[in-house]
């Protein structure tokens, strides 16, 4: 009887544990896709392509860091990132090359 109870508990708990882990994996793959899309779109944009930018993505939130040539490029980089599907927000930490 005790063995049957333990087996029943095991059968009920294991699927819940497996399902609880899946969103983390899909979140990571989603962040990876967002990262790739943002990098590609920034590289394709004539105004910001020459800038050395670092892009990080966590749960759909994008952070842009690095240096750009002018204010227009800084603003454009944020707009480009915001338009990527799945982006929940953009933190623009870009600085101008002229800033110290």
Number of C-alpha atoms within 10 A of each C-alpha: 6 7 8 9 10 11 12 11 11 11 11 11 11 11 10 10 10 10 10 10 10 10 11 12 10 11 14 15 12 19 21 17 17 25 20 14 16 26 18 12 17 23 17 12 14 10 17 23 17 15 19 13 19 13 18 18 22 16 16 22 17 23 18 21 17 16 21 24 16 14 12 11 21 23 14 15 26 21 14 17 26 18 13 16 13 14 20 14 16 18 14 18 14 22 17 15 12 9 8 5
